[in-house]
Amino acid sequence: AEGTTDICFDHLQRDQAGKTVSYVLGEYPCHNFLGDSQYFTLSNAGELRNEYMCAVAAADFGKDFKVQMTPCPTDGSRLDEWELNRLGQIISTKKNVCISAGDRGAGDELSLAPCDNVPNQTWLFEFYGEGHDHLKL
């Protein structure tokens, strides 16, 4: 997310490497190297994923919406669909909410909130696939 301190998606060591145990996605100051805890992709098919775990807009955390990482389906179906818009927002197209940074603290959890043109909902990728240069900020 944009701001004075760059914040990145981070699995906060909750990913159990191949055990496919669901966890809530967090945030952490961006590393100055590419580490697996901060390596996430948004596919052309709309999957927001970290290797074999896919993001879902989940509401089973009281009143808070969180980004739940769950095992990606292997049958070609999708759990949720995400879209990156020209404002840098990552939107759950099923729930119509945007991924929002928390208080920018190391180890905070990401939340989902109504989309608004605010810095804590602006996300940058290091690489944009062919045909997606128009999404670079």
N, C-alpha and C positions, 0 to 999 in steps of 0.2 A: 504494500500500500504506500501511497505517496506520503511525504511528510518529512520532518526533520530527521527521523530515524527510519530507515527502510525496514519494513516488516515483511516477512515472507510466510507463506504457508509452511507448516512444520508438523510432522507427526509426533513430535515431542517424545520420541522413543517409545511410543505406545504401539507402534507396528511391531508385531511379533514374528517377522521374517518367515513367511511361508505358512504360519499357523492359521492365517485368515481369520483372526479375531477382530471383530468390529471395535472401532474406537472413535472418539470425537476429535476432529481436526483442530489443531491449535495454530498459534503464531509465535514467531521468534525472530529476533533481529537477523537479517540476512547474513549468511556466511559469506566470506570473501572467496570461497571455493564452492564447487558444486558437490554437495553432499546428498546422500539418498534421502535424508529426512526432509529435504526441501525440494526434491525433484518431482514436480507435478506437471501433468500435461492436460490439455483440453483438446480432445480429438475432433476430427471433422464430423464424427458421429455424435458429438455432444457429450462424450464421457469425460468427466474430470477425474483423473486417476493418478495414483502413485503405484506403478507396476501393476499388481494384481488386485489392488483395492480401489473401489470406485466411490465417489462422493454421492450422498443422498441428502436432500433437504429433510431433516427429521424434526418432528415437533414433540417428541416424547420426553422432553426435558422441562416439565412444568410449562410455564408460559413462554419460555425461550426456545427459539428455533436454532438449531445447531447444524453443523456440517458433519454428518456421520459417515465414516469410511467403512464400507462393507465389501465382502468379496465380490468381484465383478462376475456377472453371469458368464457362463461358458457356452450357453446355447444361442448366443446372438441377440438375446433380449437386452434391454437397458433398464436399470433401476431408476434413473433420473436422467434428465437431459439439461445440459448447461449451455449457455450462450455467452460469448464475449461481445459487448457492444462497443461503439466508437468512443464512449466515455471511459472505457477500461473497466466497466462493471461486469462481473460474472453473475449471470442471472439463472436461477432455477426456473426453467420454462414451465414446469408442472405446478410450482407454488407461487411463481411471479414475485420472488424476493431475491435480494442481492447478498452476496457474501460480504460481510463487514468485519473489519479489524476491530478488536476490542480496545482496551486502554493502552495498546502498544507495549504491553509488558511481556517480558520473556515468560512463556508458558501459559499465557492467556488462551482461551478458546475463541475460535472464530464464531460469529453469530450470523444469523440471517435476518434481514430487516427490509422494510419497504425500500425500494430503489429511490435514491435521491442523489443529486449531483454533489456529493460530499467526498472529501479526500480519503476517508477510511473505507470507501467502496471502490477506490481506483486501484487496479492491479495491472502490473506490467509483466510481460513475458520476455525472456531473453531471446527467444526465437519465434518467429511467426511463419507458418508454412506458406507455400506458394499460393498466391491468390488472396492472402490475408494481410498484405502490407498496409492496407487502408485502416487496419485496427491499431497500428502502432501509434503511441501518443507522442 
